[in-house]
């Protein structure tokens, strides 16, 4: 991470490291979404994490179409 110049990434690194210092008993390991293994494979796939945590949901196109049609009928 030494060549990092993006100010947003620098801010995230700074404040997340501070948070870990406040809670050393938890043994948290920070993994950034731009980190790669030596073979260039991502260390973490954020889309999968979002779905597993419930923060994101895949809406099937047919379901969205049904919802839009029901909204049109009720108006």
C-alpha positions as CSV (number, residue, x, y, z in Angstrom):
1,X,0.0,0.0,0.0
2,X,3.0,2.3,0.0
3,X,2.4,3.8,-3.5
4,X,-1.2,4.8,-2.7
5,X,-2.1,8.3,-3.7
6,X,-5.9,8.3,-3.7
7,X,-7.1,10.7,-0.9
8,X,-10.2,8.7,-0.2
9,X,-8.2,5.5,0.2
10,X,-5.7,7.3,2.4
11,X,-8.5,8.6,4.6
12,X,-10.0,5.1,4.9
13,X,-6.6,3.6,5.8
14,X,-6.0,6.3,8.4
15,X,-9.3,6.1,10.2
16,X,-9.7,2.3,10.1
17,X,-6.3,1.9,11.6
18,X,-7.3,4.3,14.4
19,X,-10.5,2.3,15.0
20,X,-8.4,-0.9,15.3
21,X,-6.2,0.8,17.9
22,X,-9.2,1.6,20.1
23,X,-10.4,-2.0,20.0
24,X,-7.2,-4.2,20.2
25,X,-9.0,-7.1,22.0
26,X,-11.1,-7.9,18.9
27,X,-8.1,-8.8,16.7
28,X,-9.8,-7.2,13.7
29,X,-8.0,-7.6,10.3
30,X,-8.7,-4.9,7.8
31,X,-9.0,-6.0,4.2
32,X,-9.5,-3.3,1.6
33,X,-11.5,-3.9,-1.6
34,X,-8.5,-3.1,-3.8
35,X,-6.1,-5.5,-2.2
36,X,-4.9,-8.4,-4.4
37,X,-3.2,-11.7,-3.9
38,X,0.2,-12.2,-5.7
39,X,-1.7,-14.0,-8.5
40,X,-3.8,-10.7,-9.0
41,X,-6.9,-12.4,-7.6
42,X,-8.9,-10.1,-5.3
43,X,-8.6,-10.8,-1.5
44,X,-12.2,-10.0,-1.0
45,X,-15.2,-9.8,-3.4
46,X,-17.4,-7.0,-2.0
47,X,-20.5,-7.9,-4.0
48,X,-20.5,-11.3,-2.4
49,X,-20.0,-9.8,1.0
50,X,-22.8,-7.4,0.5
51,X,-25.2,-10.2,-0.5
52,X,-24.1,-12.5,2.3
53,X,-24.6,-9.8,4.9
54,X,-28.0,-8.8,3.6
55,X,-26.8,-5.3,2.6
56,X,-27.6,-6.1,-1.1
57,X,-30.2,-8.1,-2.8
58,X,-30.5,-9.4,-6.3
59,X,-33.9,-8.5,-7.8
60,X,-34.8,-10.8,-10.7
61,X,-35.9,-8.7,-13.7
62,X,-39.3,-10.5,-13.8
63,X,-40.0,-9.5,-10.2
64,X,-39.2,-5.9,-10.9
65,X,-41.5,-5.9,-14.0
66,X,-44.3,-7.3,-11.9
67,X,-43.9,-4.7,-9.2
68,X,-43.9,-1.9,-11.8
69,X,-47.1,-3.3,-13.4
70,X,-48.8,-3.5,-10.1
71,X,-47.9,0.1,-9.3
72,X,-49.4,1.2,-12.7
73,X,-52.6,-0.7,-11.9
74,X,-53.1,0.9,-8.5
75,X,-52.6,4.5,-9.7
